[in-house]
Amino acid sequence: MLVQVLAVLLAIAYLIPVYMTVVTSLKAPEEISFMTAWELPSVPNWESYSVAFKQFAPYLKNSFILAIAATLISAAMGSLNGYVLCKYPIPGANIIMPLIVFGMFIPYQSILVPLFQFMQKTKLYGGLPGLILVHVVYGLPITTLLFRSFYEEIPDELLGAASIDGADFFGIFRYLIIPLSGPPFLVVCIWQFTQIWNEFLFAVTLARPDAQPITVALANLAGGQAVSWNLPMAGSILAALPTVLIYVLLGRYFVRGLLAGALKG
């Protein structure tokens, strides 16, 4: 009983910011004040969402292009990396894999200046292609690790049988490995999409205003001198909806995918 009560209290505490965000987004600007922050709006102001959507539509589009493209590319490359590093005898594989995984622990801030210089020299600074490239490269360590962990559970005899039947390197990958890769692909795509969608540092430093995603647009709006707080609150809800819907609709499959690579055998 005590555990249930504690869980309810923690859930309430966790949902307080959500309540404040929703309530503030539904208030008219003149109703918003510190003294009445907890009160419900006298009349729900749904116009905040239509105005926020019109204002943030270009940035939402940038976020979708960035997150979807970088997620798909990093998942595809991570799958191929995991397949090669797990199922083929590559010289130095025991060194290559730890070096790849080491990339997961490099803080963004430590490589920001050389990355900025590299992006400028390669003419990739400022646009979505450069930002997509950065997220693909930074996502490869975790995608490679997840795919490799899953592929280790695929019997080598299965690959040998496919090879005897005449399948080459890419044939085995296309017709055998990919059809078995549903769980890790789902895990990687959910993880990568969420991380890229919510990322701020790379977006604010490596993209020009017309290519910035929704996270930067929200920060710029909230940092103004005179802020109508109903708009950034409505915008933050719109920005959070894609990732929330993903976890609501696919959350159970995300957990199953994680366990698929952990409990086999």
C-alpha positions as CSV (number, residue, x, y, z in Angstrom):
1,M,0.0,0.0,0.0
2,L,2.8,2.4,0.9
3,V,4.5,1.8,-2.4
4,Q,1.2,2.6,-4.3
5,V,0.7,5.8,-2.4
6,L,4.3,6.9,-3.0
7,A,3.9,6.1,-6.7
8,V,0.8,8.3,-6.9
9,L,2.5,11.2,-5.1
10,L,5.5,11.0,-7.4
11,A,3.2,10.9,-10.4
12,I,1.3,14.0,-9.2
13,A,4.6,15.8,-8.6
14,Y,5.8,14.8,-12.1
15,L,2.6,15.9,-13.7
16,I,2.5,19.4,-12.1
17,P,4.6,21.0,-14.9
18,V,2.3,19.4,-17.5
19,Y,-0.7,20.8,-15.7
20,M,0.9,24.3,-15.6
21,T,1.8,24.1,-19.3
22,V,-1.7,23.1,-20.4
23,V,-3.5,25.6,-18.2
24,T,-1.2,28.5,-19.2
25,S,-1.6,27.6,-22.9
26,L,-5.4,27.8,-22.6
27,K,-5.4,31.3,-21.0
28,A,-5.6,34.6,-22.7
29,P,-2.5,36.8,-22.2
30,E,-4.3,39.2,-19.8
31,E,-5.2,36.2,-17.5
32,I,-1.6,35.0,-17.1
33,S,0.0,36.1,-13.9
34,F,2.0,34.6,-11.1
35,M,-0.8,34.9,-8.6
36,T,-3.3,33.1,-10.7
37,A,-0.9,30.5,-12.3
38,W,-2.7,27.6,-10.7
39,E,-6.2,28.7,-11.6
40,L,-8.1,27.2,-14.6
41,P,-8.8,29.7,-17.5
42,S,-12.2,31.4,-17.3
43,V,-12.8,30.6,-21.0
44,P,-10.4,28.2,-22.8
45,N,-8.4,30.2,-25.4
46,W,-7.9,27.6,-28.1
47,E,-6.6,30.3,-30.4
48,S,-3.2,30.0,-28.8
49,Y,-2.7,26.7,-30.5
50,S,-3.7,27.9,-34.0
51,V,-1.4,30.9,-33.6
52,A,1.4,28.8,-32.3
53,F,1.0,26.3,-35.1
54,K,1.1,29.0,-37.7
55,Q,4.2,30.6,-36.1
56,F,6.1,27.4,-35.5
57,A,5.0,25.4,-38.7
58,P,8.3,26.0,-40.5
59,Y,10.3,24.9,-37.5
60,L,8.2,21.9,-37.0
61,K,8.8,21.0,-40.6
62,N,12.5,21.4,-40.1
63,S,12.3,19.1,-37.0
64,F,10.5,16.4,-38.9
65,I,12.9,16.5,-41.8
66,L,15.9,16.4,-39.5
67,A,14.6,13.7,-37.1
68,I,13.2,11.4,-39.8
69,A,16.2,11.6,-42.2
70,A,18.9,11.3,-39.5
71,T,17.0,8.5,-37.8
72,L,16.6,6.4,-40.9
73,I,20.2,7.0,-42.1
74,S,21.8,6.2,-38.8
75,A,19.6,3.1,-38.3
76,A,20.5,1.8,-41.7
77,M,24.2,2.5,-41.2
78,G,24.1,1.1,-37.7
79,S,22.5,-2.1,-38.9
80,L,25.2,-2.6,-41.5
81,N,27.9,-1.8,-39.0
82,G,26.5,-4.2,-36.5
83,Y,26.2,-7.0,-39.1
84,V,29.8,-6.6,-40.2
85,L,31.3,-6.3,-36.8
86,C,29.3,-9.2,-35.4
87,K,29.3,-11.7,-38.3
88,Y,32.5,-11.2,-40.3
89,P,36.1,-11.7,-39.1
90,I,37.5,-8.2,-39.5
91,P,41.1,-7.6,-38.4
92,G,41.0,-5.4,-35.3
93,A,37.3,-5.7,-34.7
94,N,38.0,-6.0,-31.0
95,I,39.5,-2.6,-31.1
96,I,37.2,-1.0,-33.6
97,M,34.0,-1.7,-31.6
98,P,35.2,-0.2,-28.3
99,L,36.4,2.9,-30.2
100,I,32.9,3.2,-31.8
101,V,31.2,2.8,-28.4
102,F,33.6,5.3,-26.9
103,G,31.9,7.9,-29.1
104,M,28.7,7.6,-27.0
105,F,30.6,9.1,-24.0
106,I,32.1,12.1,-25.8
107,P,30.2,15.2,-24.5
108,Y,28.7,17.5,-27.2
109,Q,30.4,20.5,-25.7
110,S,33.9,19.1,-26.0
111,I,33.7,18.8,-29.8
112,L,31.6,21.8,-30.6
113,V,34.4,24.2,-31.7
114,P,36.2,21.8,-34.0
115,L,32.9,20.6,-35.3
116,F,31.8,24.2,-36.1
117,Q,35.1,24.7,-37.9
118,F,34.7,21.5,-39.9
119,M,31.2,22.4,-40.9
120,Q,32.3,25.8,-42.1
121,K,35.2,24.4,-44.2
122,T,33.1,21.7,-45.8
123,K,30.3,24.3,-46.6
124,L,27.8,22.3,-44.6
125,Y,27.3,24.9,-41.9
126,G,23.9,26.4,-41.5
127,G,21.6,24.0,-43.4
128,L,19.6,20.9,-42.6
129,P,22.0,18.6,-44.6
130,G,24.9,19.4,-42.3
131,L,22.7,19.0,-39.2
132,I,21.5,15.7,-40.4
133,L,25.1,14.6,-41.0
134,V,26.1,15.6,-37.4
135,H,23.2,13.6,-35.9
136,V,23.9,10.6,-38.1
137,V,27.6,10.5,-37.0
138,Y,26.8,11.1,-33.4
139,G,24.1,8.4,-33.4
140,L,26.2,5.7,-35.0
141,P,27.8,4.5,-31.8
142,I,24.5,3.7,-30.1
143,T,22.8,2.3,-33.2
144,T,25.8,0.1,-34.0
145,L,25.9,-1.2,-30.4
146,L,22.2,-2.1,-30.3
147,F,22.2,-3.8,-33.7
148,R,25.4,-5.7,-32.9
149,S,24.0,-6.9,-29.6
150,F,20.9,-8.2,-31.4
151,Y,22.8,-9.9,-34.3
152,E,25.0,-11.8,-31.8
153,E,22.0,-14.0,-31.1
154,I,21.5,-15.0,-34.7
155,P,23.1,-18.4,-35.2
156,D,26.1,-18.5,-37.5
157,E,24.8,-21.7,-39.0
158,L,21.9,-19.7,-40.4
159,L,24.3,-17.4,-42.3
160,G,26.4,-20.4,-43.4
161,A,23.3,-22.1,-44.9
162,A,22.4,-18.9,-46.8
163,S,26.0,-18.7,-48.0
164,I,25.8,-22.3,-49.3
165,D,22.6,-21.5,-51.1
166,G,24.6,-18.8,-53.0
167,A,23.8,-15.7,-51.1
168,D,26.7,-13.1,-51.0
169,F,27.5,-10.5,-48.4
170,F,24.6,-8.1,-49.4
171,G,22.3,-11.0,-50.2
172,I,22.5,-12.4,-46.7
173,F,22.1,-8.9,-45.3
174,R,19.1,-8.1,-47.4
175,Y,17.2,-11.4,-47.4
176,L,18.1,-12.8,-44.0
177,I,19.4,-10.1,-41.6
178,I,17.0,-7.3,-42.5
179,P,13.8,-9.5,-42.1
180,L,15.0,-10.5,-38.6
181,S,15.8,-6.9,-37.6
182,G,12.3,-5.6,-36.8
183,P,12.8,-5.3,-33.0
184,P,16.2,-3.6,-33.1
185,F,15.1,-1.2,-35.9
186,L,12.1,-0.2,-33.8
187,V,14.2,0.4,-30.7
188,V,16.8,2.4,-32.7
189,C,14.2,4.5,-34.5
190,I,12.3,5.4,-31.4
191,W,15.5,6.2,-29.5
192,Q,17.1,8.2,-32.3
193,F,13.9,10.1,-33.2
194,T,13.4,11.2,-29.6
195,Q,17.0,12.2,-29.1
196,I,17.2,14.2,-32.3
197,W,13.8,15.8,-31.9
198,N,14.6,17.1,-28.4
199,E,18.3,18.1,-29.2
200,F,19.1,21.8,-28.7
201,L,22.9,22.4,-28.6
202,F,23.8,21.4,-32.2
203,A,20.7,23.0,-33.6
204,V,21.3,26.4,-32.0
205,T,25.0,26.5,-33.0
206,L,25.2,24.8,-36.4
207,A,22.0,25.9,-38.1
208,R,20.9,29.3,-39.5
209,P,17.5,30.7,-38.4
210,D,15.7,29.3,-41.5
211,A,16.9,25.8,-40.8
212,Q,16.5,25.7,-37.0
213,P,14.2,23.1,-35.5
214,I,11.3,23.7,-33.1
215,T,13.5,23.5,-29.9
216,V,15.4,26.6,-30.9
217,A,12.3,28.4,-32.0
218,L,10.7,27.9,-28.7
219,A,13.8,29.0,-26.8
220,N,14.0,32.2,-28.9
221,L,10.4,33.0,-28.3
222,A,10.6,32.4,-24.6
223,G,13.7,34.6,-24.4
224,G,12.1,37.8,-25.6
225,Q,11.5,40.9,-23.5
226,A,7.6,40.7,-23.6
227,V,6.4,37.2,-23.8
228,S,2.8,36.1,-24.2
229,W,3.4,32.9,-22.3
230,N,0.3,31.2,-23.7
231,L,2.1,30.9,-27.1
232,P,5.4,29.2,-26.0
233,M,3.3,26.9,-23.8
234,A,1.1,26.0,-26.7
235,G,4.1,25.6,-28.9
236,S,5.8,23.3,-26.3
237,I,2.8,21.0,-26.3
238,L,2.8,20.9,-30.1
239,A,6.5,20.2,-30.0
240,A,6.1,17.4,-27.4
241,L,3.2,15.7,-29.2
242,P,5.2,13.6,-31.7
243,T,7.5,12.0,-29.2
244,V,4.6,11.5,-26.7
245,L,2.5,9.8,-29.4
246,I,5.4,7.6,-30.4
247,Y,5.9,6.3,-26.8
248,V,2.1,6.0,-26.2
249,L,1.6,4.0,-29.4
250,L,4.9,2.1,-29.6
251,G,6.2,2.1,-26.0
252,R,5.4,-1.6,-25.4
253,Y,7.2,-2.5,-28.6
254,F,10.2,-0.4,-27.6
255,V,10.5,-2.4,-24.4
256,R,10.0,-5.7,-26.2
257,G,12.7,-4.7,-28.7
258,L,15.2,-3.9,-25.9
259,L,14.5,-7.3,-24.3
260,A,14.7,-9.1,-27.6
261,G,18.5,-8.5,-27.7
262,A,19.0,-9.0,-24.1
263,L,17.2,-12.2,-23.2
264,K,17.7,-14.5,-26.2
265,G,19.6,-17.7,-25.8
